[in-house]
Amino acid sequence: MAYIGNFPAEKYTTFSKQTFTPDGSTTSFTLDFSVANENDLELFVNNVRQEPGSGKAYTATGLTLTMSSAPGASDDMYAIFQGKAQQTVTPGPQTVTGSMLATDIAISTTGTITTSQVNLGDSERLRFGASQDLQIYSDGSNSRIEESGSGSLIIRGTQLILQTPIGENLAYFTTNGAAQLYHNNSEKLATTSTGIDVTGTVVSDGLTVDGTGTLSTIGNGTQQIRTYVDADEVSLLTDGSVRLDLWTGGNKTIRLDANGDISFYEDTGTTAKLFWDASAENLGIGTTSPSEKINISTKIGSQDDPDAIGLGSSYSNTAGSPSRLKVKVYDAGGENANGLGHSAQLMNIVSGLSGHSMGFFTNSGGGSTERMRIDSSGNVGIGGIPSSTIRNDITSAEKALQIGNRAMFFSDGGVTTDLQNNSHLNNSDNRVAMQTDAGSLYQQYQGVHKWFNASSVSAGATQTMTERMRIDISGNVLVGTTDNSLYNNSGAGNGGIMLGNTADGGRIDVAREGVNLIHNRLASDGIIEEFKRDGTTVGKIDANSSGISIYLGGTAGANALNDYEEGVHQVSITGSNGGSASVGDNATRLKYIKIGKEVWVHGEIHITGISGISGTMRVSLPFVVADTADLAERGVGSCALRNIDVSSGVVQVTPFCYNGQSFFTFREMYDNSSWGDIAGSALTASDEFIVSLQYTTT
């Protein structure tokens, strides 16, 4: 086919299209393709092309499309990008040159690629695998085969040979046979079915024999084994005796005697400084005559002591008491002051210097840091030094455990135990603050648990602790009081809360000048209090957004009392066909009480004027009348009429209620069982009536 210009694409698909989802408020949208301006795309709303340009339907630049007004949430909106055609072209044979190809070419085929050679430059790679884990390339200096993924590089062959460029062997691997390593084309190491075979000398940093092995050496008869390290001799000698010496650098370092004794020598090789007595099973450091399981003989300060440290059965921290471990420390006067020992089945750590404390330290990286201290009074501080003013003048059993600079556990050794924060008891029986802050105290005293707190004072100042709660010996929980007879109290200042542990069960007593109990149900409607008898629910109180419902005698809907109201209703009198009667003096009101859905009204009404009233006389009610199954249930009551004319033959007049209405009428009952309502025309300006009525509302 003839054509003018470039050869057309043989396969053409479509221009690029983008669909948008408007929401009725958004005017700015993000484009899939960058544009120079709004003329690079066509925008359609409900298939109607929009006019581009400033002050018109839309503008666009870069990746942003801006509408002059927000499209509706149900509008169909899309854009066609000009110059963004998507197409597939099948080029002719031998029409693609190297300059047309991308830097990376991916080839996927299930057939065969045939070529005489593939020429790649330095660092240009052949890559294999979906993740291109296997790569073959030359970096200009070295040729490389790399496995860059998480898997392994596996090379398989019946025989695998690695050679130099001139054909000399480097390594030779045979299936089910030896693996051989070569040096200068000469085999030096080969694996066998039982281990390895080495040709030549083995130079190793160490030798480990796993299992039973034999070490054969060349020496002077059977008397020595000699090894040289940097021209220094390491020798095992028997020197004609039944013992074995280890020499290094010309000095004796270890001796193994035939009886099992072992001696370790100092640097000159003349004196044993560590000695194991095999027969006594004692170890001596600094002595060859250990009398205990462990003896350390050394000079401590100015004192020579062959038993400075001992682990055995004869040392003691008190005369005649057996001990297992003794560490002696001398003060300036040479007094053996401290020790670690065992006495009467107790582990004893002795600090014998009068008035001194015992400290425990750890290394925090920059030096030793004290972590715990036991002072001379026996008080313990963890992470802090025990306060110097802790009470200790009553009995030696008074002891405290202080943690940090605030928390303290104190016992007087008798009936009182205190757990306190920022507070402690001093020898003046005052509570004092440890830091400038408020304080608190939990105390156990003769079976009674008490909780106190104190306002903030300066460090070291006296605190005033106020009791806030206690659990007495009977198990009663008292909050804000120490009186377990709150239910008998009267007058101000005698309030509190008691959770009673009575003989017949638990009880809550609350005494307060104001509100005693507040229930606050959060977030949802539902039960705020429930009542049970022997585990069975007999009543409850529900809370909802409009009030509460009290369920009496059960929890069904019929048991709910959800409303109570009383008040005065100012009546209005109208006619069913129009007009009204005015009411005017102070007696003209209806008193009402509403409990749940039942309403009681009563009162006396005086009519003071008539204004064109016609039809049935209607008297307003405070609440609308419910629709009930039985008409008689809508209302029941009685009335007394004064000066109001009734029809001839009427034997009874009663108030009557109508479904869904907020009024009642006076119903006339005739002797022939028919009935009718008193008309408004029967009223005059001086009429009165008294009514009492009960009815059901919605």
VOGU-3710 file (C-alpha; in Angstrom, 3 decimals, decimal comma):
1> mayignfpae> 0,000/0,000/0,000  1,335/3,400/-0,861  1,877/5,940/1,922  3,331/9,392/2,399  5,874/10,041/5,161  7,087/7,519/7,763  6,118/3,860/7,531  2,941/3,561/9,668  2,711/1,278/12,727  1,192/-2,034/11,749
11> kyttfskqtf> -0,594/-2,421/15,090  -2,261/0,543/16,862  -4,186/0,200/20,130  -5,457/3,441/21,692  -4,539/6,770/23,227  -3,890/6,748/27,003  -7,068/7,211/29,037  -7,503/8,003/32,758  -10,774/7,661/34,675  -11,499/9,787/37,757
21> tpdgsttsft> -13,864/9,323/40,734  -15,347/12,713/41,715  -16,968/13,164/45,146  -18,887/16,407/44,708  -16,287/18,562/46,516  -12,836/17,829/45,036  -11,590/20,179/42,294  -7,934/19,036/42,093  -6,995/15,628/40,640  -3,650/13,880/40,058
31> ldfsvanend> -2,842/12,834/36,459  -1,163/9,577/35,397  1,002/11,459/32,847  2,670/14,859/33,076  1,310/17,499/30,683  2,619/20,898/29,591  -0,832/22,485/29,868  -4,543/21,677/29,608  -4,356/21,414/25,800  -2,376/18,153/26,159
41> lelfvnnvrq> -5,534/16,314/27,208  -9,240/16,129/26,480  -11,577/16,022/29,521  -15,070/14,515/29,397  -17,805/14,733/32,064  -20,807/12,520/31,399  -19,355/12,051/27,867  -19,458/15,828/27,244  -16,086/17,311/26,285  -15,124/20,200/28,588
51> epgsgkayta> -13,565/23,465/27,415  -9,934/23,920/28,537  -8,305/27,164/29,621  -8,166/29,672/32,449  -11,617/30,834/33,526  -13,173/27,897/31,696  -13,912/24,285/32,652  -10,381/23,187/33,596  -6,651/23,900/33,563  -3,727/21,470/33,833
61> tgltltmssa> 0,009/21,537/34,339  2,479/18,797/35,260  0,539/16,065/37,090  -2,251/18,341/38,390  -5,721/18,774/36,839  -7,742/21,659/38,334  -11,509/22,009/37,740  -13,223/25,383/37,928  -16,005/23,671/39,930  -16,250/20,258/41,585
71> pgasddmyai> -17,908/17,518/39,486  -20,825/15,734/41,107  -20,301/12,489/43,024  -22,334/10,564/40,419  -20,686/12,148/37,352  -18,735/10,002/34,853  -15,372/11,770/34,358  -12,359/10,708/32,246  -9,461/12,209/30,259  -7,773/11,298/26,957
81> fqgkaqqtvt> -4,069/12,254/26,790  -3,019/13,776/23,454  0,306/12,410/22,138  0,268/9,483/24,617  -0,626/6,770/22,146  -0,139/3,169/23,230  0,806/0,872/20,336  2,538/-2,357/19,381  4,840/-2,377/16,323  6,314/-5,451/14,692
91> pgpqtvtgsm> 9,585/-4,328/13,013  10,818/-5,863/9,764  13,750/-8,280/9,613  17,230/-6,795/10,181  15,738/-3,321/10,833  16,785/-2,961/14,513  20,353/-1,747/15,096  22,366/-1,769/18,322  21,838/1,937/18,876  18,061/1,308/19,007
101> latdiaistt> 18,325/-1,168/21,890  18,039/-0,354/25,582  20,998/-0,775/27,913  19,389/-3,898/29,483  17,769/-6,505/27,220  15,543/-9,224/28,670  15,100/-12,367/26,502  12,341/-14,838/27,270  12,021/-17,840/24,975  11,327/-21,549/25,084
111> gtittsqvnl> 13,192/-22,135/21,845  16,839/-21,827/20,848  18,928/-18,660/20,384  21,681/-19,372/17,879  24,644/-17,074/17,386  28,332/-17,442/16,602  29,328/-15,282/19,590  28,100/-12,625/22,022  30,533/-9,786/22,644  30,125/-7,898/25,927
121> gdserlrfga> 32,292/-5,089/27,263  33,761/-4,754/30,774  31,153/-5,053/33,528  28,495/-5,897/30,919  26,758/-8,987/32,255  24,889/-12,078/31,217  22,173/-12,455/33,835  20,036/-15,552/34,416  16,931/-16,242/36,471  13,754/-14,335/37,217
131> sqdlqiysdg> 15,602/-12,331/39,860  18,829/-12,253/37,754  20,651/-14,063/40,604  23,310/-15,684/38,363  25,661/-13,265/36,560  28,694/-13,818/34,307  30,950/-10,889/33,440  34,444/-9,383/33,364  35,165/-6,329/35,496  38,225/-5,433/33,402
141> snsrieesgs> 40,641/-7,040/35,849  38,942/-10,307/36,740  36,428/-12,675/35,194  33,535/-13,428/37,540  30,668/-15,888/37,996  28,412/-14,615/40,784  25,349/-15,916/42,618  23,889/-12,696/44,050  20,628/-14,087/45,415  19,816/-15,993/48,601
151> gsliirgtql> 20,428/-19,401/47,055  23,624/-21,369/46,322  25,886/-21,619/43,263  25,842/-25,344/42,322  28,296/-26,766/39,697  27,685/-30,382/38,687  29,798/-32,876/36,738  31,032/-36,467/36,870  34,537/-35,069/37,128  35,160/-31,444/37,972
161> ilqtpigenl> 38,625/-30,059/37,160  40,021/-26,598/37,886  43,142/-25,763/35,835  45,474/-22,881/35,099  45,417/-21,272/31,625  48,292/-23,601/30,589  46,508/-26,782/31,694  48,084/-27,393/35,102  45,733/-28,864/37,686  44,547/-26,768/40,625
171> ayfttngaaq> 41,812/-29,068/41,926  40,319/-32,370/40,770  36,979/-33,686/42,033  35,661/-37,178/41,170  32,151/-38,529/41,714  32,152/-40,983/44,682  35,939/-40,542/44,844  38,662/-38,231/46,049  38,782/-34,458/46,164  42,392/-33,516/45,276
181> lyhnnsekla> 44,199/-30,182/45,780  47,431/-29,343/43,890  50,429/-27,058/44,345  52,376/-26,264/41,170  50,576/-29,172/39,432  51,656/-31,527/42,244  49,007/-33,207/44,430  49,354/-32,218/48,121  46,016/-33,178/49,760  43,419/-35,770/48,893
191> ttstgidvtg> 40,315/-36,971/50,717  39,933/-40,693/51,405  37,119/-42,887/52,677  38,525/-42,529/56,229  39,888/-38,975/56,257  42,599/-37,106/54,353  46,020/-37,951/52,908  48,610/-35,138/53,036  51,814/-35,159/51,035  54,425/-32,892/52,647
201> tvvsdgltvd> 54,469/-30,885/55,903  51,402/-29,597/57,773  51,750/-26,125/59,341  48,813/-25,412/61,667  47,781/-22,845/64,308  46,449/-25,722/66,410  45,647/-29,400/66,494  42,451/-30,989/67,796  42,148/-34,786/67,870  38,489/-35,791/67,920
211> gtgtlstign> 38,285/-39,315/69,354  41,125/-41,717/69,971  44,374/-40,791/68,210  48,101/-41,396/68,317  50,786/-38,671/68,261  54,151/-40,024/67,192  57,286/-37,924/67,716  61,014/-38,138/67,224  62,839/-37,535/70,531  65,507/-38,817/72,933
221> gtqqirtyvd> 64,198/-42,365/73,518  60,818/-42,047/75,230  61,842/-39,196/77,515  60,785/-36,088/75,660  58,545/-34,461/73,136  60,009/-31,290/71,699  58,163/-28,565/69,798  59,601/-25,273/68,596  57,679/-22,016/68,261  59,712/-19,126/66,848
231> adevslltdg> 62,950/-20,884/67,981  61,532/-21,231/71,550  61,445/-24,791/72,821  58,341/-26,298/74,430  59,366/-29,639/75,970  57,688/-32,462/77,862  60,424/-34,207/79,895  60,473/-37,218/82,180  64,036/-36,433/83,458  64,443/-40,027/84,628
241> svrldlwtgg> 61,747/-39,768/87,385  58,132/-40,888/87,413  56,822/-37,445/86,697  56,339/-35,116/83,750  57,596/-31,538/83,474  56,513/-28,930/80,939  59,233/-26,473/80,000  58,852/-23,330/77,917  61,624/-20,966/76,946  64,096/-22,852/79,127
251> nktirldang> 62,002/-22,526/82,316  59,914/-25,149/84,045  56,242/-24,125/84,080  54,181/-27,229/85,078  55,071/-30,452/86,923  52,825/-33,548/86,969  53,864/-35,999/89,713  53,157/-39,719/89,666  50,960/-39,388/92,791  48,680/-36,883/90,979
261> disfyedtgt> 50,087/-33,669/92,509  50,259/-30,739/90,069  52,556/-27,716/90,460  52,436/-24,453/88,502  55,610/-22,343/88,678  56,286/-18,619/88,663  58,101/-16,945/85,774  61,633/-18,107/86,804  60,568/-21,746/87,027  61,973/-22,244/90,534
271> taklfwdasa> 59,044/-21,904/92,965  55,566/-23,473/92,704  52,889/-20,836/93,312  49,780/-22,923/92,511  49,728/-26,422/93,953  47,180/-29,236/93,789  47,509/-31,836/96,592  45,905/-34,885/94,995  45,753/-37,065/98,129  44,164/-34,364/100,335
281> enlgigttsp> 42,238/-32,865/97,402  43,322/-29,381/98,526  44,368/-26,434/96,381  47,028/-23,976/97,518  47,772/-20,572/96,036  51,076/-19,200/97,290  51,673/-22,359/99,344  52,579/-26,003/98,621  51,031/-27,187/101,904  47,319/-26,351/101,682
291> sekinistki> 45,476/-27,338/104,864  42,006/-26,581/103,523  40,129/-27,198/100,315  41,408/-23,834/99,132  44,224/-21,888/100,856  45,465/-18,538/99,606  48,681/-17,394/101,280  49,515/-13,757/100,682  50,516/-10,502/102,318  47,521/-8,327/103,257
301> gsqddpdaig> 48,673/-4,836/103,987  51,421/-5,207/106,602  50,222/-8,655/107,689  51,724/-11,954/106,562  48,930/-14,512/106,626  49,242/-18,018/105,160  45,467/-18,387/105,570  44,299/-15,020/104,220  41,568/-16,727/102,236  40,360/-20,195/103,006
311> lgssysntag> 37,617/-22,520/101,852  37,296/-25,546/104,086  35,906/-26,809/107,377  37,997/-25,251/110,175  37,765/-21,503/109,680  35,315/-19,588/111,849  34,028/-16,046/112,217  33,395/-16,696/115,927  35,366/-18,900/118,276  34,429/-22,573/118,080
321> spsrlkvkvy> 31,949/-22,121/115,217  32,590/-24,059/112,007  32,982/-22,047/108,810  33,326/-22,852/105,130  34,791/-19,662/103,644  36,825/-16,955/105,359  38,101/-13,767/103,719  40,281/-11,746/106,086  40,564/-7,981/105,811  42,752/-5,968/108,180
331> daggenangl> 42,247/-2,424/109,349  45,084/0,026/109,977  45,719/-1,465/113,434  46,068/-4,991/112,073  42,649/-6,146/113,301  41,076/-9,039/111,375  37,844/-7,159/110,835  35,755/-8,738/108,062  34,904/-12,202/106,859  32,530/-14,439/104,951
341> ghsaqlmniv> 31,711/-17,579/106,864  29,257/-20,295/107,865  27,957/-20,713/111,381  25,027/-22,667/112,784  23,738/-23,396/109,258  23,866/-19,686/108,399  25,931/-17,855/105,821  27,711/-15,059/107,698  29,222/-11,936/106,180  31,063/-10,187/108,996
351> sglsghsmgf> 31,852/-6,456/109,141  33,841/-6,228/112,337  34,856/-2,554/112,261  32,818/-0,580/114,770  30,440/1,947/113,218  31,247/0,904/109,666  28,826/0,011/106,861  29,007/-2,732/104,280  28,744/-1,691/100,621  28,013/-3,662/97,445
361> ftnsgggste> 29,281/-2,252/94,148  29,039/-2,953/90,424  31,115/-1,640/87,536  29,018/0,684/85,405  31,658/1,131/82,700  33,253/4,236/84,146  34,184/2,780/87,528  32,615/1,162/90,555  29,132/2,317/91,563  27,585/1,513/94,946
371> rmridssgnv> 24,348/-0,439/94,488  23,494/-1,506/98,063  24,620/-0,662/101,606  24,007/-2,138/105,055  24,751/0,520/107,663  26,041/-0,086/111,191  22,445/-0,073/112,530  21,450/-2,888/110,177  19,364/-0,713/107,867  19,620/-1,599/104,167
381> giggipssti> 19,739/0,859/101,276  19,307/-0,268/97,659  20,231/2,396/95,120  20,746/4,877/97,935  22,257/5,342/101,378  19,838/4,635/104,277  18,679/7,832/105,950  20,697/8,643/109,055  17,584/9,684/111,030  15,626/6,408/110,854
391> rnditsaeka> 14,257/5,564/114,307  16,478/3,106/116,191  16,212/4,147/119,872  13,418/1,852/121,071  14,753/-1,606/120,276  17,583/-3,157/118,287  14,951/-4,935/116,203  13,949/-1,651/114,530  15,173/-1,994/110,935  14,498/-0,348/107,579
401> lqignramff> 14,925/-1,212/103,900  15,297/1,923/101,772  15,100/1,843/97,969  16,451/4,916/96,227  15,878/8,174/98,093  12,110/7,864/98,659  10,788/4,346/99,200  11,200/2,693/102,643  10,045/-0,485/104,378  10,287/-0,227/108,199
411> sdggvttdlq> 9,575/-2,593/111,073  9,808/-1,786/114,774  10,416/-5,471/115,448  7,053/-5,725/117,161  3,500/-4,975/116,097  4,067/-2,264/113,477  5,261/-2,574/109,869  5,393/0,489/107,595  5,673/0,824/103,810  6,230/4,488/103,047
421> nnshlnnsdn> 7,118/6,830/100,213  9,057/10,021/100,912  8,587/9,573/104,634  10,134/7,844/107,641  9,826/7,837/111,425  12,655/9,418/113,447  13,673/9,036/117,100  11,319/11,876/118,070  8,389/9,817/116,751  7,849/12,371/113,982
431> rvamqtdags> 7,275/11,555/110,341  9,807/13,508/108,248  10,068/14,006/104,474  13,044/12,480/102,676  12,643/14,850/99,703  10,686/18,055/99,127  7,366/16,553/98,088  4,189/14,927/99,385  4,414/11,638/101,280  2,370/8,476/101,780
441> lyqqyqgvhk> 2,296/5,583/104,260  0,829/2,078/104,373  0,926/0,609/107,895  0,118/-2,769/109,400  -0,583/-2,582/113,130  -1,866/-5,539/115,175  -3,873/-6,903/112,253  -5,173/-3,501/111,141  -4,163/-2,110/107,710  -3,992/1,685/107,426
451> wfnassvsag> -3,313/4,100/104,544  -2,113/7,702/105,124  -0,848/10,640/103,100  0,740/13,981/103,850  0,998/17,283/101,999  4,277/18,421/100,485  6,901/19,812/102,874  10,620/20,494/102,566  13,119/17,656/102,840  13,764/16,878/106,521
461> atqtmtermr> 10,648/18,759/107,682  7,955/17,175/109,861  4,945/15,790/107,999  1,334/15,566/109,148  0,008/12,180/108,120  -3,760/11,931/107,653  -5,425/8,526/107,653  -7,459/7,985/104,475  -8,473/4,323/104,648  -8,161/1,256/106,869
471> idisgnvlvg> -9,124/-2,405/107,026  -9,902/-3,165/110,648  -9,425/-6,436/112,476  -12,985/-7,502/111,529  -12,324/-7,010/107,822  -14,326/-3,785/107,489  -12,966/-1,328/104,920  -13,263/2,247/106,208  -12,643/5,213/103,875  -12,415/8,718/105,324
481> ttdnslynns> -13,362/7,471/108,812  -12,287/5,169/111,604  -15,903/4,631/112,764  -17,530/1,310/111,844  -20,956/2,533/113,033  -21,587/5,149/110,349  -25,210/4,089/110,020  -25,903/5,536/113,508  -24,134/8,874/112,972  -25,736/12,288/112,719
491> gagnggimlg> -24,504/15,814/112,280  -21,724/17,324/110,178  -18,191/15,940/110,172  -19,176/12,341/110,923  -19,182/11,010/107,362  -17,281/8,285/105,558  -17,663/4,981/103,751  -17,637/1,502/105,244  -17,543/-1,750/103,285  -18,783/-3,930/106,107
501> ntadggridv> -17,831/-7,542/106,773  -20,869/-8,399/108,900  -21,806/-11,778/110,292  -24,539/-12,233/107,702  -22,514/-10,940/104,726  -21,226/-7,696/103,265  -22,712/-4,234/103,613  -21,934/-0,722/102,368  -22,541/2,201/104,729  -22,196/5,764/103,444
511> aregvnlihn> -22,539/8,880/105,582  -22,079/12,303/104,044  -23,505/15,790/104,308  -24,104/15,960/100,536  -24,970/13,398/97,864  -24,285/9,912/99,221  -24,183/7,841/96,062  -23,696/8,713/92,390  -24,184/6,219/89,550  -22,731/7,302/86,189
521> rlasdgiiee> -23,191/4,861/83,292  -20,989/5,833/80,361  -21,435/5,686/76,592  -24,523/3,452/76,312  -27,970/2,819/77,791  -28,451/-0,149/80,097  -28,421/-1,464/83,640  -26,886/0,847/86,217  -27,923/-1,173/89,269  -29,288/-4,698/89,690
531> fkrdgttvgk> -31,045/-6,334/92,620  -30,941/-10,078/93,354  -32,430/-12,468/95,846  -30,408/-15,662/96,383  -28,749/-15,166/93,006  -31,979/-14,483/91,105  -32,548/-11,012/89,663  -35,692/-9,465/91,154  -35,272/-5,867/90,062  -32,992/-3,407/88,392
541> idanssgisi> -32,493/0,232/87,469  -31,690/1,128/83,869  -30,107/4,412/82,819  -30,668/6,005/79,434  -30,244/9,389/77,820  -33,691/10,561/78,996  -33,703/9,232/82,550  -33,942/6,005/84,506  -36,304/3,036/84,526  -37,002/1,211/87,793
551> ylggtagana> -38,030/-2,440/87,439  -40,112/-3,611/90,389  -41,062/-7,244/90,952  -39,117/-8,449/87,921  -37,056/-7,325/84,959  -39,612/-7,606/82,147  -40,894/-4,557/80,322  -44,141/-4,752/82,282  -42,177/-4,213/85,508  -40,607/-0,954/84,326
561> lndyeegvhq> -41,396/2,313/86,031  -39,665/4,778/83,777  -41,376/8,089/84,479  -42,786/10,166/87,322  -44,091/13,690/87,036  -46,523/15,911/88,882  -47,705/19,407/88,137  -50,583/21,740/87,250  -52,225/21,810/83,808  -53,827/25,060/82,601
571> vsitgsnggs> -56,835/23,810/80,672  -58,327/25,102/77,450  -61,928/24,412/76,383  -62,776/24,282/72,654  -65,550/23,047/70,412  -65,067/20,258/67,921  -66,408/22,590/65,202  -64,647/25,704/66,429  -64,883/28,381/69,044  -63,830/28,248/72,662
581> asvgdnatrl> -64,779/28,926/76,238  -62,548/31,033/78,426  -61,550/30,066/81,932  -60,348/32,639/84,319  -59,951/32,461/88,082  -57,281/30,814/90,214  -59,287/27,618/90,666  -59,295/26,894/86,955  -56,469/24,328/86,761  -56,083/20,585/86,750
591> kyikigkevw> -53,630/19,001/89,164  -51,948/15,923/87,613  -49,670/13,063/88,654  -48,009/10,858/86,018  -46,444/7,516/87,068  -45,099/5,511/84,155  -47,908/5,634/81,587  -50,736/6,242/84,053  -52,045/9,798/84,533  -54,343/11,072/87,282
601> vhgeihitgi> -55,945/14,527/86,914  -58,390/16,327/89,121  -59,575/19,886/89,591  -62,316/22,485/89,409  -62,919/24,534/86,253  -64,806/27,846/86,133  -66,031/29,093/82,765  -65,891/32,884/82,470  -66,851/33,468/78,864  -68,069/31,895/75,612
611> sgisgtmrvs> -66,635/32,670/72,167  -68,652/31,053/69,392  -68,113/27,517/70,618  -69,862/24,845/68,550  -69,790/21,073/68,283  -68,712/18,807/71,113  -67,198/20,435/74,199  -63,494/19,429/74,576  -61,327/19,935/77,711  -57,545/19,725/77,215
621> lpfvvadtad> -55,362/17,122/78,987  -51,662/17,383/79,953  -50,668/14,230/77,967  -51,933/12,484/74,833  -54,283/9,479/75,288  -52,915/6,057/74,329  -54,628/3,595/72,019  -55,668/0,642/74,188  -57,376/-2,606/73,330  -60,395/-1,783/75,489
631> laergvgsca> -62,030/1,616/75,205  -62,738/1,535/78,930  -59,005/1,463/79,636  -58,464/4,819/78,008  -59,963/6,657/80,944  -62,107/6,277/83,981  -63,385/8,984/86,285  -66,201/11,045/87,649  -67,447/14,598/87,397  -69,843/17,093/88,961
641> lrnidvssgv> -71,497/19,740/86,734  -72,894/23,082/87,932  -75,271/25,093/85,714  -74,316/23,015/82,661  -77,374/21,886/80,732  -77,553/18,181/79,979  -79,851/16,484/77,523  -83,232/15,103/78,523  -83,154/11,469/79,641  -79,501/11,480/80,704
651> vqvtpfcyng> -78,924/9,207/83,686  -75,123/9,606/84,021  -72,351/11,950/82,893  -68,692/10,762/82,912  -65,439/12,129/81,433  -64,412/10,231/78,285  -61,012/10,034/76,507  -60,240/9,498/72,805  -57,315/7,560/71,305  -54,425/9,783/70,216
661> qsfftfremy> -56,105/12,995/71,472  -55,095/15,406/74,212  -58,574/16,193/75,455  -61,597/14,615/77,132  -65,348/15,160/76,707  -68,307/14,800/79,039  -70,212/11,742/77,893  -74,015/11,591/78,540  -75,449/8,137/79,151  -79,202/7,699/78,434
671> dnsswgdiag> -81,603/5,255/80,021  -81,974/3,423/76,739  -78,170/2,667/76,723  -77,368/5,136/73,954  -74,884/7,950/74,580  -73,620/11,297/73,344  -71,212/14,077/74,262  -72,223/17,394/75,855  -72,176/20,089/73,207  -70,354/23,381/73,586
681> saltasdefi> -73,667/25,169/73,160  -74,695/23,839/76,599  -72,114/26,088/78,275  -72,686/29,565/79,713  -70,300/32,068/81,226  -71,150/31,083/84,788  -70,856/27,288/84,463  -68,505/25,193/86,586  -67,480/21,548/86,763  -65,327/19,333/88,974
691> vslqyttt> -63,600/16,361/87,385  -61,410/13,445/88,551  -59,953/11,279/85,764  -57,394/8,479/85,328  -56,176/7,520/81,864  -53,296/5,806/80,040  -50,856/7,835/77,961  -48,292/6,691/75,384
//
